[in-house]
Amino acid sequence: MTEQIKLAPCPFCEGPPCIDAFDFITGELLAEDRPQSEDLDEYYSAHVWCHDCGARGPDINSCTLGTFEHQFGLTVMQLMRIAAERWNDRHANARSAYDLSEAAGRNLFPGNDDVESGPCN
């Protein structure tokens, strides 16, 4: 049995997370226990999303993982696991950039005329 991961609540509304996997080409919803094809020519995509507000975590797909992270032959379950791990980690990834913007007074709307534009401009 695969070790379980407790999914964090939605960082926006505290709603319950859901996870889905899809065929990367057709968009067909896939079951977690779908086996990988023998010639490894199938590509999958997975993401976690909030059941209440619809916020989505990063889209994880086997093609990108193979190309940029050299992870090949992943099963649907393995891909969903990576999506779950990245959902749980995503809230802290850019925190240092937010803190720097906060220290410079850029996180206010409307902004102050005496402060340079924020990170989104």
C-alpha positions, -999 to +999 in steps of 0.1 A: +000+000+000+012+035-008+019+058+021-010+083+026-006+120+023-029+143+042-040+170+018-040+205+032-072+226+031-076+252+004-053+281+011-081+305+000-113+293+016-102+263+038-124+241+017-118+203+011-094+194-016-101+169-044-077+153-068-083+142-104-062+127-131-068+130-168-055+116-201-032+144-213-043+141-249-081+133-247-089+149-213-106+117-202-109+114-164-087+085-152-090+061-122-060+061-098-054+024-103-051+027-141-020+007-152+007+023-174+008+011-209+036-013-218+052+010-244+049+040-221+033+062-248+004+074-226+006+108-209-013+118-178-021+150-161-033+155-125-042+184-102-057+191-068-087+214-066-109+229-039-144+215-038-158+247-025-142+276-044-127+258-073-091+270-068-066+247-085-031+236-076-004+233-102-011+210-132+013+181-131+017+161-163+039+132-171+052+148-203+067+178-185+080+156-157+098+135-182+112+164-201+123+187-173+126+165-142+137+132-159+109+112-143+096+086-168+070+058-168+049+072-139+017+056-131-015+076-126-012+071-088+024+083-088+014+114-108-015+121-084+009+118-055+032+144-070+002+167-075-008+162-038+027+170-026+029+202-047-006+212-035+006+209+001+038+229-007+025+256-029+015+281-003+050+287+009+069+287-024+066+325-030+064+336+006+098+353+006+087+374-025+055+384-007+075+393+025+099+415+005+070+433-012+053+438+022+085+453+036+086+477+006+049+487+011+038+471-022+010+448-010-016+476-006-044+483-030-047+510-041-009+515-039+009+545-025+023+570-050+057+571-032+062+533-036+075+515-067+052+492-085+045+458-070+057+424-082+027+421-106+036+452-126 
